[in-house]
């Protein structure tokens, strides 16, 4: 077990053992990609319901100029997949942030910095609370259509397959041969969300490709549907 997994082990042990989490699975998975010198912080949820919603903050490096926020706990319980849908019952989410993004604890009071974590935590709980599922192309936003934080512009996210990280990273094969699919979150403007609803996730991704929109979150990027 790497050093980043050991840092708050005592804190984890104080949590209720009746609530499932995926810490060991995520720790083991990350061990294949990062050594003990990797700068990884775990944002722990102290009090939980249904699942523990921890988030791994994998900091940028010179070779990888973006941060990775990766969920831990969402895949601890299978989702309710419709019988006619081919998709894994186990899922996790991540979002890629520019290396300039501030995620020190002191910044959490500023919603302009914290909103990616808040959205991830809401998404992690959604399928288990509502007895539903999340997969490629699904979108999530607030009913009032307001932007996630002042000046951000984005009012929703779409689950997609990562363009920056390989399938080796975004699919975790378990001992029972089941897979955990890790979906990347693509923030959307209101017009992009409406376009996706009226067309498809693939159509929207084609527009992103046309305008060279990267997977890494970019506040102020071009709105491809306006």
C-alpha positions in Angstrom: 0.0 0.0 0.0 1.4 3.4 -1.0 2.1 6.2 1.4 -0.9 8.2 0.1 -3.1 5.3 1.1 -1.7 5.2 4.6 -1.9 8.8 5.6 -5.4 8.8 7.0 -6.0 5.1 7.7 -6.8 5.7 11.4 -9.4 8.2 10.3 -11.0 5.7 8.0 -11.1 3.1 10.7 -13.3 5.4 12.8 -16.0 5.4 10.2 -18.9 3.1 10.4 -18.1 -0.3 9.1 -21.7 -0.7 7.9 -21.2 1.8 5.1 -19.3 0.3 2.1 -16.4 2.1 0.4 -13.9 1.3 -2.4 -10.7 2.5 -0.8 -8.7 -0.7 -1.2 -9.7 -1.1 -4.8 -8.8 2.5 -5.7 -5.6 2.3 -3.7 -4.5 -0.9 -5.5 -5.4 0.5 -8.9 -3.4 3.7 -8.4 -0.4 1.7 -7.2 -0.1 0.4 -10.8 0.3 4.0 -12.1 1.9 6.1 -9.3 4.8 5.4 -7.0 5.3 6.5 -3.4 6.6 9.9 -4.5 3.4 10.8 -6.2 1.7 13.9 -4.8 -1.8 12.5 -4.0 -4.2 13.9 -1.4 -7.4 12.2 -0.3 -10.4 14.4 0.6 -12.2 12.2 3.1 -15.9 12.3 3.9 -16.1 12.0 7.7 -19.9 11.3 8.0 -21.5 9.3 5.3 -24.8 7.8 4.2 -25.1 4.7 1.9 -21.5 5.0 0.7 -18.3 6.8 1.7 -17.6 9.5 -0.8 -13.8 10.1 -0.8 -12.1 11.9 -3.6 -8.5 11.4 -4.7 -6.7 14.6 -5.8 -3.8 13.4 -8.0 -1.6 16.5 -8.5 -0.2 17.5 -11.9 3.4 16.8 -12.8 5.7 18.1 -15.6 4.8 15.1 -17.7 1.1 15.3 -16.9 0.1 19.0 -16.9 -3.3 18.5 -15.3 -4.7 17.4 -12.0 -7.0 14.4 -11.7 -9.9 14.3 -9.3 -11.1 10.6 -8.9 -14.1 9.4 -7.0 -13.8 6.6 -4.4 -16.9 4.9 -3.0 -19.4 5.2 -5.9 -18.5 1.8 -7.1 -18.9 0.1 -3.7 -22.6 -0.7 -4.5 -23.8 -1.9 -7.9 -26.1 0.4 -9.9 -29.6 -0.7 -11.2 -28.9 -1.3 -14.9 -31.9 -1.9 -17.1 -32.0 -5.4 -18.6 -31.7 -4.0 -22.2 -28.6 -1.9 -21.5 -25.0 -3.1 -21.8 -23.1 -1.2 -19.2 -21.2 -2.0 -16.1 -23.0 -2.0 -12.8 -20.0 -0.4 -11.2 -18.8 3.1 -12.1 -16.6 5.9 -10.9 -16.2 9.5 -12.1 -13.2 11.8 -12.5 -12.6 15.3 -13.8 -9.3 16.7 -15.1 -8.3 20.2 -13.9 -5.7 22.6 -15.2 -2.5 22.6 -13.1 -3.3 26.2 -12.0 -6.5 25.1 -10.2 -6.4 25.8 -6.5 -7.6 23.0 -4.3 -6.0 23.8 -1.0 -8.3 23.3 1.9 -8.5 27.0 2.4 -10.0 27.4 -1.1 -13.0 25.2 -0.3 -15.0 28.1 0.9 -14.8 29.6 -2.6 -17.4 27.8 -4.8 -15.4 28.8 -7.9 -12.7 26.4 -6.7 -14.8 23.8 -4.9 -17.6 23.2 -7.4 -16.0 20.2 -9.2 -15.8 18.4 -5.9 -19.3 19.2 -5.0 -20.6 18.0 -8.4 -18.6 14.8 -8.1 -20.0 14.1 -4.6 -23.6 14.7 -5.8 -23.1 12.3 -8.8 -21.5 9.6 -6.6 -24.6 9.4 -4.5 -27.3 9.9 -7.3 -27.6 6.3 -8.6 -27.8 4.8 -5.2 -30.3 7.3 -3.8 -32.5 7.1 -6.8 -32.0 3.4 -7.6 -30.9 4.2 -11.1 -27.6 4.2 -13.1 -25.1 6.4 -14.8 -23.1 5.7 -18.0 -21.7 7.2 -21.1 -23.6 10.2 -22.4 -25.6 10.8 -19.2 -25.8 14.4 -18.1 -26.3 16.0 -14.7 -27.2 19.5 -13.7 -29.4 21.5 -11.3 -33.0 22.0 -12.1 -32.7 25.8 -12.0 -30.2 25.8 -14.9 -27.9 28.2 -13.0 -24.2 28.0 -13.5 -22.3 25.9 -10.9 -20.5 28.9 -9.5 -20.4 32.6 -10.3 -18.5 33.3 -13.5 -18.1 29.6 -14.4 -20.7 29.5 -17.2 -21.2 25.7 -17.0 -24.5 24.5 -15.7 -24.1 20.7 -16.2 -21.7 17.9 -16.9 -21.7 14.9 -19.3 -20.2 11.5 -18.6 -17.8 10.5 -21.4 -14.8 8.2 -22.1 -11.5 9.9 -21.4 -9.4 11.2 -24.3 -6.4 12.0 -22.1 -6.1 8.8 -20.1 -5.8 5.2 -21.4 -8.3 2.4 -20.9 -5.8 0.8 -18.6 -6.5 3.6 -16.2 -10.2 4.2 -16.8 -11.2 0.5 -16.4 -10.5 -1.4 -13.3 -10.8 -5.2 -13.6 -11.8 -6.9 -10.4 -11.0 -10.4 -9.3 -14.5 -11.6 -10.2 -13.9 -10.2 -13.8 -16.3 -7.4 -13.3 -15.2 -3.9 -14.5 -15.4 -0.5 -12.9 -15.8 2.0 -15.6 -14.3 5.4 -14.8 -16.1 8.2 -16.7 -14.6 11.6 -17.3 -16.9 14.6 -16.6 -17.2 17.2 -19.3 -18.7 20.5 -18.1 -21.3 21.9 -20.4 -22.9 25.2 -21.1 -26.7 25.4 -21.2 -26.8 25.5 -25.0 -24.6 22.5 -25.2 -26.8 20.5 -22.8 -29.8 21.3 -24.9 -28.0 20.3 -28.1 -27.1 17.0 -26.5 -30.6 16.3 -25.4 -32.0 17.0 -28.9 -29.3 15.1 -30.7 -26.8 12.8 -28.9 -23.6 12.7 -26.9 -21.7 11.6 -30.0 -23.0 14.6 -31.9 -21.8 17.0 -29.1 -18.4 15.3 -28.9 -18.0 15.8 -32.7 -18.5 19.5 -32.1 -15.9 19.5 -29.4 -13.5 17.8 -31.8 -14.3 20.3 -34.5 -13.5 23.2 -32.2 -10.6 21.4 -30.6 -12.1 21.5 -27.1 -9.9 19.5 -24.7 -11.1 17.2 -21.9 -9.2 19.3 -19.3 -11.6 21.8 -17.7 -11.2 25.2 -19.2 -13.4 27.9 -17.6 -14.2 30.5 -20.4 -13.7 28.0 -23.3 -15.8 28.4 -26.4 -19.4 27.5 -26.3 -19.7 25.1 -29.3 -23.5 25.5 -29.6 -23.8 29.2 -29.5 
